Each structure stands twice: as structure tokens, then as C-alpha cells.
Amino acid sequence: MLTTDRMDDTLIDVPRGLTNVVAAETALGDVRGHEGFYHYRQYSAVELASERTFEEAWYLLVFGDLPTRPQLDAFKRRVADARTIPDEVAAMLPAIARVTGGTDALAGLRLALGAVAAVDGIRPLYDTAADARIDDAIRVAAVTPALLAALHRLAAGEQPILSRPDLGHVANYLYLLSGTAPDARTEHAVSAYMTAAIDHGFNASTFTARVIASTGADLGSAVVGALGALAGPLHGGAPSRALDTLDAIGSPDRIDAWVTDAVLSGGRIMGFGHPVYRTEDPRSRMLRTIAEGFGGSRVEFATAVEKRVLALLSELKPGRELHTNVEFYAAVVMELCGIPRSMFTPTFAAARVVGWTAHILEQAADGKIIRPSSRYVGEPAPAPLPPAV
């Protein structure tokens, strides 16, 4: 990492949006877009998602190594203990669900998480020792799915239900949503998706979390800020829109006409294209395999749409590297697993909060505030002050 004389105020021009600018160093993972590969620490993220549990990947990011069996069992107990929603916050959730109208789960989560941080007395990172920061990180990430599920049930006119300590993190989330513990295949499918969604480079929400953490603010504030960034349509995406596309096409005989019209009219085909990958998104490949394991007409239609969309994009947009992204098959898999469409993006957030908190811990250990400069392009100053009116 380059060092800069703090007294030198020479401006350095960088690309708009900070594209390819190294803003920090991280040992948590990386995305190699031209290879179609990304990793958590030294391990393939897709292999971890396919072959290990969500808690194992979580432990890896927080502590630096994969856990032994005793360490994993202890960590699962620690996570289960951290799921409990404080009574004071539980009493607020019906009002939060009403305020957000049941249509904006991320807005509700921002309110609820802020309340948890306040009730728990989560202190600024600047004033907190490393072990206490880890406690706060696990607490915030563990309670997030419980808050999301409770808000979802309240919006649907149902009462929230209590977590089950005997269930793993993903299984408990699905149980809190539906009231029924998932079968092994459903649990593995959602676990694979959520594990693959934990972290993915220095995206806007992760960078936001690190900027806030660099100020020494409390961990809850950093996560709430990241949630605000994720809510933006240019970042968080909406896997449910991929299903909207499938519904709009309707049948195999309409694929070519629908896609051609969408492309020629300047529309976007949801679930295709990615700002980083120049080859197939490895997450999409994994989730396609999981979807095909379920089988059925929905999966057959989705694979037919994918095949024709890729062919038509290649024909209509020659020279563009457009491939299926994670949202397309994430939507199919979540639908197959019974997750409501309104909870697709919140489910992504429930996974990504683990990555955010890991980055927050890393940034807090760095101790350097992120404070870039801007170039003023307005009217020359100082200008004469006009007479008062």
C-alpha cells in the first residue's frame, strides 16, 4: 500500500467511481473476474458453498482458519445464543412492519438493527477491544435473519416465532420464515446460495461499511450504512426480477421475440451481465447445478431461457461479454425452496452481513480513517458577497 505525506495536499486524479483504485488491503478474499473465480481467504468460495456449511465459511472469515469439529460446535452454539431479539426491540417490530408497509424489508431491518445496537449498548469500534468487536460482529450477523423473518411474518399478519437452538443458521432462518424446519436438500440449497453471497470484493456496500468503520463508529452503524448502499438499485439487484422475466416470457415459443424486443428497445435482461466477470459467473454455474437437481418444468424453462438469451445477446450485442449472473439461478433456487419473492434480496442481505462484519473488523484493526479528497468545479471563490435582500 502506498503511503502519502499527510501534509501534501496535491490532488491525484482517479477514474470516476474509483474503478480499479486500490482503497485498502484485505486478507478476506478477492474476485478475479477474467477467470470467473473468487475466494474467501485462500479457499474457493464456490467450493466452500458446495461442500461446507455456512457457519464454517463464517468462522473462516472472522478467525482466519476453517474450524475444527469442536470449534465449529462451539461457534454454532455461540451463533444460536446471539439470535435472540431483545424484548424492547420485539415490542417495536409491529410498528416497524407497519411503517415500512411490509414492502421494504431492508428499511425495516435498518430500523430494527439500529434498535438492537442501541439496546445492546454496542460501543464505538474506536473504544472497543478486539474480542468485544468480534462479539458485536457475531451478534449483529446472527440476529439479522431473525429480524428479517419476524418483520416478514408481521407484514403477512402472522406472529413471529422463536428461534430453535438445535437448528443451524440457515435452517433456523428458513424455519423462522415458514414455521417449518426445512428438509436436508432445501437447507443445503439455500446454504450454498447464502454462503456464496457472503462476500464479493470491494463492492459499494462493503466499501460503505469500511468507510463508516474507519471513523471508529459502532459496528451497528457500519452495517446499517451498508444496508443503505445495498438498497440502491444499481448495487443490490433484485433476484425476483429474474422470475418476473420468466413470467413475462411465459413459454418457450415466446423467448426469441421477447428477448429481441427487450434488447432492441434498450431494455435490460435481468439476470445477465456483471460489472466484474468477463466469463460465466461461478455462482451462477453452481446454482444452475443445484436447480437442475430439483428438476421440474420451472427449471427446464429457466435453462431454455438462459440458452436462448445468451445466444441472442451474442448475436444482437457482438463483442460484449454478457453471461448469466448470480441473480438468475438464485431466484430459481429460492423459489424452489419456498422463499417468497419479497424476501429474495433480504435473504442476500442476511448472508452478506457476515462479509460486512468481517470487513468492519479488518478495517477497525487498521485504524486509518478513509478520507479522500474532491476536486472543486464550481464558480471561482471567493466571490463578492451580494447585498442582503
N, C-alpha and C positions, 0 to 999 in steps of 0.2 A: 504494500500500500504506500502510495506516495505521501510524503509529508510536506506541509506548506508552512512558510513563515507566517505566524499569526498577525504580524504587523504589515505584511504585504497585502495591499488591497487591489492588486491587479486582477481584473476580471478575466475569466477563462471561458471562452465560448465552447458550448457543448451542443449536441443535437437537441432539437425540440423533443420534449417528452423524456429526456435523459436516455434515449436509446443507446444501448451498449456502453453507457457510462458506468464504471465500477464505483458504487457508492459505499460499499462496505465489504469486508471479508467474512465468509461464513464457512463453518465446518459441517453445516447441517445437510447440504445437498446441492445438486446442480441439475440444470436441464441442458442437454446437448441436442438442440433442435434439428441440426442437419443429419444426425444419426438416428433420430427417433428414440432417444434414450434419456431417462432421468433417474436419479438415485437419491436415497436417503443415507447420509453419511457414505460408507463405502459399498452399500448394497443396492442392487437394482430395486427400485420402488415397486415395479410390477411383480418381481419375484416375491418380494415381501407381501404384497397384496394377495398374491395367489396362494402362497404356501404358509404364511404365518398369520397370527391373529392381529387384530387392531391394537391390542394392548402391547404386543411385542414391538410393533413399529413405534408406538408412542414412547415406550420405555427407551428405545434406541435413540430417539431424537432428544429426549430430556437428559439421559445419563451417559450416552456415548457408546454403549455396547448393547448387544442383544442380551436379554436376561437369562439367567439360569432358571431351572424349574422353580426352586424356592423363591428366587427374586420375582419371578412372574406371578406366583401365587400371592406373595405379599403385596405386589403392586396392584393386582386385581382387587384385593381387599381394600387397599388404600383408595382406589378409584371409587369402589362401591360406597365407602364411607363418605366420600366427598360429593355424592349425588344429591344429598338431601337439600330440599328447598327450605330456607328459613321460614318460620311461621309468619313473620312480618311480611315477607315477600309473597308467600302463598295467599295471604289476605288481599294483596294488591292485584293479583293476576286477573281476577274477573274484570276489574276496571280497565286494566291494560288491554285485555282482549276486546272490550267494548270500544275503547278509544281507537284501537288500530282496525277495528271493524272485521277482524278475522281474515283480512285480505293481505296484510303486510306483516308477516311473521318476523321479519328481520327488524322492523321498527319496534315491535313488541319485545323482541329479545334485547334490543339495545336498552329499553327502559328497565326490563327485568334484571338484566345483568348489572346495570348501574346500581340498582337497588341492592342486589346481593353483595356487591363490593362495599356498599355503604354499611349494610347491616353487619357484615363480617369484619368490618374495620380494616379492610385491605389498605396498607400504608404505601406511601410512595416508594418506588423502587430505590430511589436515592437513599432512603432511610432504612432499608431492609437488607438483612444479611442474605447470603446466597441460599441457605437452606429454607428460609422463610419465603423467598421468592419462588422456589420450587413448590412449596406447599400451596402458595397462591395460584401458581400456574395450573397445578393439578385440580385444584378446587374449581377454578373458572371453567376449565375444559370439561370437567366431569359433570358439572351442574347444567351446562348449556343444553344438552339433549333433553334433560328433564324439564327445563323451562319451555323449550320449543314444543314438546309433546303436551304439556299442561295447557299452554296457550291455544294449541290446535284443538284440543278437546273442548275447552271452554267456548271457543268460537263456534264449535259444532253443537253447542248446547249440552255437552256431556261433562261430567265431573272428572278432574284429573285423578289418576291412580298412583299409588306409591310404588317406588322402585323395588325390585326384587334383588337382594344381595347375592342370590345364587346364580343370577344371570350375568353374562359378560356384558361389556359396554354396548356393543351393537345390538345384541339380543334384547337387552333391557330397553334400549331406545325403541325398538320395534314393538315391544310389549307395552310400553307407555303410550304409544300412538294408538294401538288397536285393542289393547286389553287381552291379547292372546300371545303367548310365547311363540316365536317362530320355529319352524322345523329347521333341521340342520342345513338343508340346501338353501333356504331363504336367508338364514343367518350368514352363511358363507358368501352368498352373492352380494349382499349389502355390505358385509365386512370388507370384501375385496374392493368394492367401489369406494367405500369411505377411507380405507387405508390408502388407496391410490390418490385420494383427494387431499391428504393431509398437508402436503407441501408441494410447491411447484415454482421454485425460483423466486426472484425479487419482483413479484407481481405488485400491482398497485396497493392491494390491501395489506400484504406483508410489509411492504415498504412503509406504509402508513403506520402500522403497528410499531415498526422500529423507530420511526421519527418521533412518535409520542414517547416511546420508552426512553429514547435518548435524552429527553428532557428531565428524566427522573420521576415522571408521573407514576401513579399507581397502575398496576397491571390491568385492572378492570377498565380503566380509561383507555389504555392502549388497545384492548380488544374491542371495546365499543367503537373506537375510531376506525379500526379495521373493518368492522361490520358496516360502518357508514360507507367506506370505499367499495366494499363488496356489493352494496345495494345499487351502485351505478350500473346502468345497462351496458356500458362499454367494458365492464370488467366481470361482474358476477355471472353474467349469462343467465339463461333460463332454460334448463333442460326440458321443461314442459313444452316449450315452443317446438321442439323436435317432434313431439307427439302431435302438436297442432298441425304440423306439416303433413304427417302421415294421415291425419284425419281429413285434411283438406284435399289431399290427392285421392284418397278413398279406395281406389282399386288399381291393380297393375296396369290396366289398359289406359289409365289417365296419367301415368308417370311422365312420359315424354312431353306431352302437351303442357302439363302443369309446370314442370321444371323449366322448359324452354321459355314459356311466357314469363315466369318469375325472373329468369336471368336477363332476358332481353328488355324487360321493363325496369331493370336496375334493382330488383329486389334481392334479398339475401336468402339463401337456402340454409335454414337453421340446422346446425349440427355438422357444418362443413367449413373448413378453413381454420387456421390457427396462426396467431402472430409470431409464434416461435418455431413450430415444427414445419420442416420442409419435406417431410416424408410422413408416413402414416403415424398418427398419434398412438403411442404404445398402450395408452389407457383404453383407447377405442378397440384395439385388437383384443385385449384381454376381456373386455366387457362383451364383445361380439361372441367370443367363445362361451362365456357364461350364459348369454341369452340363448344361443343355439342349444345349450344343454337343457334349457327349459322346453324348447321347441314350441310348436303351435303356429296358428295362422298369423298371429301378430308378428312373430319373429320372422316367418317366411316373407311376409310383406315388407318388413323393415330391411331385410337383406336384399330383396329385389329392388327396393327404392335406392338403397345405397349404391348398388352396382350401376344402375342407370344414371343416377346423379353424377357419379364420378366420370362415367363415360361422356355424358353431355357437357359437364364442366370442362373436360379436356377438349371437347370439340368447340364449344362456344367461347371459352376463355383460353386459347392456346398460349403456352408459355407460362401460365400461372400454376404454381404448385398448390393445388387445393385438394385436401384429403379429409376423410371423416375425422371429426374431433371427438373429444370425450363425451360431449353432451348428447350425441345421437344415441349411442347404446346405453349410456347412463339412464336416459329417460326410459328406454325399453325395459331395462333391468329393474328399475324402481317400480315401474308399473306392474311388471310380473310379480314383484314381491309385495304388492298391495300398498305401497306408499302413495298417498294422494298427490295429485299434481301440484297442489298448493304447497306441498312440503318438499318438493324436489330441491329447490335452492336452499331452504333451511337445512336439509339433510347434508348438503355440501358444506354449509357453514358449520354444522356440528362436527364435521371431520376437520375442516381447515383450522378451526380454533386451536387444535393441538399444534399445528405448524406455527400459527401466530405466536402462541405462548412460548414455544421453543425459541423462536427468533427474538422474542422480547427478553428472554433470559440471556441469550447471547449478547444482545445489544446492551443490556444493563451491565453485563460484565465488562464491556468495552469502556464505558464511562465517558465517551465523547459525544457531545451534542451534535446532531445533524443540523447544520445551519448554512445552507447555500446562499448565494447572492442572486440578485436580479439586475437586469440592465434597464435603466430608466429610459423610456422612449416618448415621454410626454412633452409638453410645452417647456421651453427653457426656463430655468429658475435661477435666481429669484426675479419674479416679475413685480412691477409696481403694484401695490395693493390699491384697488379702485376705491373711490369714495363710498362711504356707507350709504345705504339707501334707507 
